[in-house]
Amino acid sequence: MARDVTGRLILRGTLVARTPLHVGGLGDDVDTDLPLARDGASRLYTPGTSLAGALRQWCEERFGVPLVDRIWGFQEDDRGDASHVFVEDAVIEGSDSVEVEIRDGVGIDRGTGAAAEHIKYDRAVLPRGTKLPLRLTIEIGQLHVRNQTLAMFAALRDALVAGEVRLGAAKTRGLGRVNLQPNATISEQVFNTRAGILATLKAGREGAPIPVNELEEALQKHPPYEPPRLEITIDWEPLGPFMVKAGFDGIAVDMLPLMSGVDGKLALVLPGSSVKGALRSQAERIVRTLLERELSTETDPKRKFLLDVDLPLINEFFGLRGLSADDSMNRTDGISTNGPLPGLSALCVDDCYAVRRLNSDHWQRVLAAEKDQDLRAALDGASLKHWQEAYHVAIDRWTGGAAESFLYTMLEPHWVEWEPLRLTIDLARIANNHRSPAVSLLLLVLRDLAAGRLPLGFATHRGMGSVNVSKIRVAAKGTDGPLKGLDGIIYENGQPMEILAQSRADLNQHWQAWIASALKKVGAA
């Protein structure tokens, strides 16, 4: 039987990547382990299925499963309903000219601090500033559903404009944050009245725009639920040369800083995966020390790495690897199969960029320089007078002189201004009784970062990576209890702010209670 469709709502606009974007595709690629999705015409694109999955999840969290099932469709045993939502594939604007970047990923051995064996991969990403069209259509059947759907549409558009919906893979490790341009429109096609049909014919495929006051009225009648989350902004600066190493060597210089595209230009980048890895490692040290948990003695390198990072509270907050059914049943870290599902991290860290942008041709001259004097000329031509070529050499332990074949050079960026670090904590992914302990753990890690005990980036054991934190701001949304009191500036100019006074006392109680509970479970195990 045909559906009773009285009209359609249409959301149209352009999504702009504010951090790099990776939507994976099938097929082999000699350049990378994880290639990007391409359509039948070999154009880079984001499939409608990928867009629909992210958008549906956001709607479920704000408007509940019953309404979303009714609109987006569902399948339960032998019952089900096809989706009333149509999400079109989004072909990347200028697909043929987009400079695809290759990002390296590596796991760090918790014992040696070096790259873990067999935990190495790379992925292709679309650079910051990449644009993709968004077209979302919803069929409307009944009037009361239309009002709720209109509210959901308006709230979804506002969330996309605010950058609250992330797309693709590695979206908690720096990638996938997109913004819908503010000129996005919500329009309607009406089929059940003569006037509506005439207006639809006149407006064509795009429909007639819906007045702003009607959207606001729908939102007032059907406001979205706001899941609890914390948004943390950290103002910082490097205290010396600071960089993340690129995955390839130069000609005149051996080691180069990692650069990434930004709106057609280039900038130094500190990947969110790098920052998150540093935060996680420090959090693991804290938990492992408190619980007297030693590193695994497993001999298989890959299994040893997975066992070393498997810790209570860390799993829930920083993400958990895929588990078998038997592993899930035998957990001792407090993660309940009845609560939030393990897997995706509750902590999201965006890629961070240097403020200064470079023209690609200037950077190409730096890369193409064959001699030291050519490199210096290329750096001066790009107005990078504070960047230096540094020489490093290993010392022969017997002679005390330079070891043979152990001389290398590095291009060190000095006096670089960086954007703030941005962290988001999705508290809905953490069980209620673990939210305060998890935030307490993160605050301890941020305390170490602010105290200069947690370097970031490359060569942190060789004089690089030291940072100075000047301010930490927290925006608490949808929270209650001690977490609600974190809203505001919590650290500035070397001192914690008074806003933490009462919240700190409450959080300490939850933190101490979690430690006692975790120690009891470890003892019982």
N, C-alpha and C positions, 0 to 999 in steps of 0.2 A: 504494500500500500504506500502511495506517495505521501511525503511529509506535508503537514499543514504549515506552509511558510508564508508569513505575512510581511516579511521584510528582511533586510540585511543591514548589519552594522559593519562599517569598514574603517580600519585603522591603517593609515598610510604615513610613511615618513622614511627617514634615512638614519641608520645606526652608524655611529662613529666609534671605532675602537680607541679607548683611552689607555689601554694596555695591549700588548700583543695578543693575537687571537690564534688559537689552533683548533680547527675542526678536522678530525682525521678522516682519511679516505683509504680505500682499498688499493691493492696493487703494490708492486715492488718499486723502490726508488733507490738508486745507487748512492744518492747524496745523503740520505737520512734514514733512520730507523722508523720514524713516524711521519709519513708524508701528509700533505694537506689534501682535502677533498677536491676533486675536479669532476665536472659534469661531462656529458657525452661529447661536448665540443672542446674538451680540455681546458675549460675556463675554471678558475678558482671560484668556489661558491660555498655557501652554507646551506645544507639541505633543510627543507621545511620541517623534516622530522626532528632535526636538532634544535631548531628554533621552537617548535611546538612543545618539546619536552621541557625546556627551560621555562617557557611562559606558563605552561600548565602547572608546573611545580609552584611557581610564585603565586598563581591564583588559588591553588589548594591551601597554601599557608595563610592566605588573607581572607578567603571567602568560604572555606570549608569544603569537604569532599562531596556532600550531597549536591550542592549547586554545580560544582565543577563537573561531576559525573554526568549531570543532566545536560550540560552544555558541551563539554569536551568529549563525551562518550565514555563507555566503560564496558568491561567484559567480566562477568562473574558466573562461573560454572556455565550453564546453558542459557543464561540471560545476558542481555547486552543491548547496547544502542550505539550506532555509529556517531562519530563526532559531528557537531554542528559548526565546528570551527575549521576554516580552511587557511592554512599557512603556506604561502608560496615560497619556493626556493629563492634564495637571495644570491645572485651573481655579484661577485666583488666588482665594484666600480674600477674601471681601468685594469681589469684582470691581466691583460697582456703586459702591462708596464709595471706591475707591483713588484717591488724588490723583496722576494721571499728571504727570510733570515733563518739561519740554522742555530739552534740553541743546544748546547751540550748539557747533559744532566749526569750527575754522579752521586753515588752514596758514599758517605764518609764512615770509615771503620772507627767504631767508638773506642777501640783500644789504642790504635796507632795514630789516629787523627789524619791518616792519609786516605786516598781513594780506596774504597772497598772493592775487592776482586769480584768480577762478574756483575757489578751494579753500575753499569755505564751504558748510556744511550744518548741519542740526540733526536730532536724534533724540529720540524719546519714550522715557522710561525709567520703570520701576517703582521706587519709593523703597526705601531701606534699611528692613528690617523686614517687607517683603512676604513672605507665606507662601503656599506651594503644596504640595499633597499629593503624595507619591511612592508609587507602587505598582509593584513590579517582580516579575514571576513568571517562573520558569525551570522548564521541564519536565525531569525526570530520567529517563534510560533505563537506565543501568548503574551498578552499585555504585561502581566505581572512579572513574567520572566524577562521581558524586554527591559523593564526598569532595573532589575537586578543585574542583568547583563550589561546595561549601559554604565552602571556604577563600576562594575568590574573592569570594563573597557577603559573608563576614565582613570581609575586608580592604576591600572597597568601602564597606561600612557605616562602618567606622572612618575611612576617608579622607573620606567625606562629613561625618561628625561633626567632623573636624578642619579642614574647609574647604579640602581639597586639590583638589576638583573644581570647575571653573568652567563656567558655562553662558552661552549666548547670544553676542552680538556684543560687540566691543570689550573682550574679557576680559583683554587685557594693558594696557588703558588705563583701568583703574579700575573696570570693571563686571564683573558676573557671579560674584562670590565668594559662595557659599552654604554654609550649615551645616545638616546634618541634626540635628534635635533628638535628644538622647541617649536619649529613651524609644522610639526606633525599634525595631521588633521583626523578628526573622527566624523564620518559622514554616514548617511542613512539612505537606503532605498526602501520605499514603502509600496506594497503590492495590494493592499486590501481596501484602498479607497481610490476614488477617481482622481482626487487632487494629488494623492501620493504617487499614483502611476504617472500622471502628467509631469510632476516634478522630477520623477526618476528618469523619464524619457528625456527631459530637458537637460538634466545634469549629466546623463550618460553613465558610463561604467563606474565613475567615482562617487556617485550619489550626491545628495544635498548636505552641506555642512550642518552639524547640530549646534545650536546656540550654546555659548559658554554657560549661561545661567541654567540651562537644562541639565548640563553635565554636573554642575555644582549641586543642584537640587537632588539628583540621583545619588550623589555621594553622601549627602546629608541623611537621606533616608536609608541608605544601605552602606554605612561606613565600613571600610576594610579593617580586619583585625591586624594589629601591629605586633609581630613576633618580637620577643626580647632580643636586643643586640646591643653591642658596644662598638662605637667607632672611635679609634684612637689615632691621633695625629702627633707625630714626633718631629720637632724641629731639631736639626742636627747639622754638624759640619765636620769634615775630616780634619785631623790634626797634622797630617802630613800627606805624602803621596797616597792616593787611594784609587783603586781600580778593581775590576773583575777581569780576569785574563780571557782574551779571545781564544777561540778554538783553532786558530791557525797562526802561523809564524809570518813575520814580515821579511823584508829583504835586507835593509840596512840594520834593522833591529829584530831581535829574536822574539820577544814577548810584547804583545800589543794589548791595549785595553779594549774591553768589549764595548762596541758601539751599536746603537739600535736606531731604526728610523722613527722620526717624529714629524708627522705632517709634511713629508717631503724632504726633510733635512735629517741630520744625524746628531745624536747626543750620547754622552757616556751613560751607561745604564747599570744599575745595581738590581739584578733580578730578584723578584719576590721569593723565588725558590732559594736563593742564597741567604737572604735575610731570615726566612722561615727556618732554614736548616740550622743557622746559628742559634736562633731562639730555642729550637727544639733540643739541640745538643745540650744547652745550658740547663733547660728544664729537666732533661734526663739526668744530668749530674745531680741536681738537687734531689729528685725523687730517689735515685739509686743510692745516694748517701743516706737519706733519711730511713730507707727501708733496708739498708745494708745489703743491697742487691749487687752481686758481683757480675762481671761480664761472663758470657757463655764460654764454655770450653769446647764447644762443637768444632770439629775439624773441617767440615764442609764450609767453604767461605760464604757462599750465598745464604745457607741456613743460619750460620753464625750471625751474619748481619741482621737477618730478620728476627732472630731471638734477642739480640742485644737492644733493639729498638722497641721491643714488646714490653711495655711497662704500664702499671696502673696509672690512671688519669691522663698519662701522655697519649695513650691510644684514643681516648675519647676526645681530647682537645686538639691534638695535632693530626689525627687521622690514623686509621688502622688498615693494615694490609688485608687482602682477601683471605678468608678462613674457610676451612672445610666444616661440614656440619659437626663432626666430632670435636674439632677445636673450639667451636662456638659453645658447645654444651659444657666444656670443661674449663671455661675461663674463671680466673680468680681475681680479675681486676675491677670487678664491680659493674661491668657493663651488662645490662639486662637485655635479653632478647625481647622483652615486652616494652622496653623504652625506646629512645632514639636509636636508630640502627647504626652500628659501627661502620666505618669506611671513610666517607668524606669528612675532611677536617672541619672543626668548628671555627678555626682561626684562618683567616684569609689575609695575605700580605700582597699588596700591589707592587709591581715593578716601580722602581724609583729612578728618576732621570736627573741628569745635570741640567741646570737652568740654561746654560749656553748651548746654542744650536750651531751646527757646522754645515756648510754647503758640502754636498757629496763630492764635488770636484776637488775641493781643498783637501778632503780626507784621502781621496784617491792619489793625490800627489805625495802625501805622507806614506801611503802604502807602497807606492812605486819607487820611492827614493832608494838608490842603490849604495850611496856612500853617506858617511856621517854628515858631511857638509851639505849634501842635497837634502838630508832629513831636516837639518836645522833650518835651511832656507824654506822648506815646505811648512814647517811648524810656524815660523815667523810670518809666512804668507797667510796662514790661517789664523793669525793673531793668538797663537798659543805659545807665547814667549816664556811662560812659566812651566811648560812641559819640558822634561829633560830626558835624555838618553842616559841611563845609568848602567855602569859596568859591574858585573858580579863574577866572582871566581871562587871555586872551591880550593881549599888549602890542602896540600899533600901532608898527611899526618907524620910522615917520616922526615922529609926535607924541610918542612915549614914554608916552602915556596908554593907557587901556583901549581895546582894539579893539571896534568896534561889533558886537553880536550874537555875541560870543565869551565870554560869561559863563555859567558852569555851576556846579552844586553837586554834591557827592558825599557820601554817607553813609559815613564812615570808622570802621571798628571798631578800637578801641584796647583794650589789655590783655586780650586773648583767649587763653585756654589751649587748646592743640590736642592731639589724639591724635598718637602717633608716626606717621611715614611708614613704610609697609611695602612692601618690594620683594622680589620672588622671581625668581631666575634659573634657568630650566630649561636646565641645561647639556647635556641630551640633544639639544637643538635646534641645538647648535653642534658643528661638526666637532672631533675630538679635538685637532688641532694648532692650533686657534684658541681653545680654551677659556681657557687661561691669558692670552693676549694680550687677549681680550675682557674678562676680569675685571680685568686690569691697567688697561685703559682706564676701566672704571667706577670703580675706586679713585681714579684721577686726577680724575675728575669729582667724586666725593664729597669728595676733598681740597679742591677749589675751593669746593664748597658749604660745607664746614666752615670754610674760611678767609674766608667772607663775600664771595667773588667771584662767586657765582651766586645772584642774587635769584629769588624765585618770585612767582607771582600776577600781579596787575594793576598797571599804572603803575610798572613797575620802573625806568623812566628819569626818574620824576618824584617821587622821594622815598619810594616805597613798595616793599615786597617784600623788604627786608633781613631775614635770619634769623640766629639763633644756634643752632648745633648743639652740644649738650652731650654726646651719646653716640651711638656707632654700634656696634651688635652684629650679629654674623654667626653664623648657625647653618648649618654645613656638613653635608649629608646625602648619603650615597652617593658622596662624593668621595674622591679619592686624590691623591698627589703634593703640590705646593705649595698646591693649593686646600683640601686637608684641614686644613692648618695655620692656615686663616683662622678656624676655629671659636672663637668667644668675642668679647670686647670688643676692637675694633680702634682705637677712638678715644674719648677721654673727657677732658673739661675742657680742651680746647685742645691735647692732646698725643696723638700716635699711641702705641698700646700696644706693649709688647715682644713680644706674641704675633706681630706682623707681621715680626719681625726676619729669621728664616730664610725665611719665605714670601716676603717682599719681595725678597730676593736671588734666589730661584728665579724669581719672577714677572718680575723685571727682565730676566733672561736670555731668557725666552720673549718678552717685549715687544720687546727689542732685535732678536731674531732675526726677529720678524714685521715690524718696520720695515724691516730690510735686505731681506727677501723682497719686501715690497710695493714698495719703491723700485726693486728690480730689475725687477719686472713692469711698473711704470709706465714705466721706461726702455725696456724691450723693446717696449711698446705704442707 
